[in-house]
Amino acid sequence: MAEVHDHSHLRKFSELSGWKLEEGHQDIRNMPLVAPDGASLGRIDDLLVDEGAERVAAVRLEDGRTVAVEPLEIQDDRVIDHGAGHVHAADARTYNAKTVRTA
């Protein structure tokens, strides 16, 4: 799991008024995060936004850990954390959510 250690510049998506995700299916809050072998890593509590880049940079788990979004793959019922250096399947929906300021 690619844990993010310095997330002081990131803001919780749930606390940003006037912001939305460009693609609604990328709202992965409350979904389980699992390893490629299916082992549970936790439940996603919130999305962490880099306001300057206007993108989701990490997710926050219910236990407070933060995980970078680059190795994440969204499936219908879970999110898989492939970790750094792993190859995704050609049809995988990798997480690359852009946010849009609406206000």
Sine and cosine of phi, psi and omega as CSV:
sin_phi,cos_phi,sin_psi,cos_psi,sin_omega,cos_omega
0.00,0.00,0.80,-0.60,-0.01,-1.00
-1.00,0.07,1.00,0.06,-0.07,-1.00
-0.98,0.22,0.64,-0.77,0.03,-1.00
-1.00,-0.05,0.83,-0.56,-0.06,-1.00
-1.00,-0.09,-0.62,0.79,0.02,-1.00
-0.95,-0.32,0.99,-0.16,0.01,-1.00
-0.88,-0.48,0.43,0.90,-0.05,-1.00
-0.91,0.41,-0.41,0.91,-0.01,-1.00
-1.00,0.01,-0.01,1.00,-0.04,-1.00
-0.99,-0.15,0.57,-0.82,0.01,-1.00
-0.89,-0.45,0.57,-0.82,0.05,-1.00
-0.92,0.39,0.77,-0.64,0.02,-1.00
-0.86,0.52,-0.62,0.79,-0.03,-1.00
-0.90,0.43,-0.32,0.95,-0.02,-1.00
-0.98,-0.21,0.01,1.00,-0.01,-1.00
-1.00,-0.09,0.96,-0.29,0.06,-1.00
-0.99,0.14,0.59,-0.81,0.02,-1.00
0.99,0.13,0.27,0.96,0.04,-1.00
-0.84,-0.54,0.53,-0.85,0.11,-0.99
-0.55,-0.83,0.27,-0.96,0.07,-1.00
-0.99,0.12,0.62,-0.78,0.05,-1.00
-0.88,0.48,-0.61,0.79,-0.01,-1.00
-0.84,-0.54,0.90,-0.43,-0.09,-1.00
-0.86,0.50,-0.50,0.87,-0.02,-1.00
-0.92,0.38,-0.18,0.98,0.00,-1.00
-1.00,0.00,0.12,0.99,0.11,-0.99
-0.99,0.12,0.99,-0.11,-0.12,-0.99
-0.98,-0.19,0.27,0.96,0.05,-1.00
-0.88,0.47,0.60,-0.80,-0.01,-1.00
0.95,0.30,0.13,0.99,0.06,-1.00
-1.00,-0.05,0.51,-0.86,0.06,-1.00
-0.96,0.28,0.60,-0.80,0.10,-0.99
-0.97,-0.26,0.79,-0.61,-0.05,-1.00
-0.77,-0.64,0.39,-0.92,0.12,-0.99
-0.98,0.21,0.26,-0.97,0.02,-1.00
-0.83,0.56,-0.47,0.88,0.01,-1.00
-1.00,0.07,0.05,1.00,0.04,-1.00
1.00,-0.06,-0.09,1.00,0.01,-1.00
-0.91,0.42,0.70,-0.71,-0.03,-1.00
-0.94,0.34,0.73,-0.69,0.07,-1.00
-0.94,-0.34,-0.21,0.98,0.00,-1.00
0.67,-0.74,-0.11,-0.99,0.01,-1.00
-0.89,-0.46,0.68,-0.74,-0.02,-1.00
-0.97,0.25,0.85,-0.53,-0.05,-1.00
-1.00,-0.06,-0.67,0.75,-0.06,-1.00
-0.41,-0.91,0.28,-0.96,0.08,-1.00
-0.98,-0.18,0.63,-0.78,0.01,-1.00
-0.94,-0.34,0.85,-0.53,-0.15,-0.99
-0.97,-0.24,0.71,-0.70,0.20,-0.98
-1.00,-0.01,0.98,-0.20,-0.10,-1.00
-0.88,0.47,-0.61,0.79,-0.02,-1.00
-0.89,0.45,-0.65,0.76,0.00,-1.00
-1.00,0.03,-0.15,0.99,-0.04,-1.00
0.79,0.61,0.78,0.63,0.01,-1.00
-0.50,-0.86,0.41,-0.91,0.12,-0.99
-0.98,0.21,0.82,-0.57,-0.05,-1.00
-0.97,-0.25,-0.40,0.92,-0.07,-1.00
-0.38,-0.92,0.21,-0.98,0.13,-0.99
-0.86,-0.51,0.49,-0.87,0.05,-1.00
-0.95,-0.31,0.78,-0.63,0.04,-1.00
-1.00,0.05,0.30,-0.95,-0.03,-1.00
-0.84,0.53,-0.48,0.88,-0.01,-1.00
-1.00,0.07,0.08,1.00,0.06,-1.00
0.99,-0.12,-0.23,0.97,0.04,-1.00
-0.92,0.39,0.49,-0.87,0.06,-1.00
-0.88,-0.48,0.62,-0.79,-0.08,-1.00
-0.77,-0.64,0.75,-0.66,0.06,-1.00
-0.88,0.48,0.54,-0.84,-0.06,-1.00
-1.00,0.09,-0.30,0.95,-0.11,-0.99
-0.82,0.57,-0.66,0.75,-0.02,-1.00
-1.00,0.02,0.20,0.98,-0.09,-1.00
-1.00,0.00,0.63,-0.78,0.06,-1.00
-0.83,-0.56,0.83,-0.55,-0.01,-1.00
-1.00,0.09,0.78,-0.62,0.16,-0.99
-0.88,-0.48,0.12,-0.99,-0.07,-1.00
-0.87,0.50,-0.62,0.79,-0.11,-0.99
-0.88,-0.47,0.06,1.00,-0.02,-1.00
-0.25,-0.97,0.18,-0.98,0.09,-1.00
-0.87,-0.50,0.77,-0.63,-0.02,-1.00
-0.98,-0.18,0.77,-0.64,0.07,-1.00
-0.99,-0.13,0.98,-0.21,-0.04,-1.00
-0.98,0.20,-0.28,0.96,-0.02,-1.00
0.97,0.26,0.25,-0.97,-0.04,-1.00
-0.91,0.41,0.62,-0.79,0.11,-0.99
1.00,0.08,-0.02,1.00,0.01,-1.00
-1.00,-0.04,0.51,-0.86,0.00,-1.00
-0.99,-0.10,0.72,-0.69,0.05,-1.00
-1.00,0.04,0.44,-0.90,0.11,-0.99
-0.88,0.47,0.46,-0.89,-0.07,-1.00
-0.85,0.52,-0.53,0.85,-0.04,-1.00
-0.99,-0.14,0.18,0.98,-0.03,-1.00
-0.94,0.34,0.59,-0.81,0.07,-1.00
-0.99,-0.10,1.00,-0.05,0.00,-1.00
-0.97,0.24,0.42,-0.91,-0.07,-1.00
-1.00,0.09,0.87,-0.49,0.03,-1.00
-0.50,-0.87,0.89,0.45,-0.13,-0.99
-0.99,0.12,0.79,-0.61,0.16,-0.99
-0.99,-0.11,0.58,-0.81,0.08,-1.00
-0.95,-0.30,0.37,-0.93,0.01,-1.00
-0.77,-0.63,0.77,-0.64,0.07,-1.00
-0.99,0.17,0.83,-0.56,-0.09,-1.00
-0.96,-0.27,-0.15,0.99,-0.02,-1.00
-0.84,-0.55,0.00,0.00,0.00,0.00
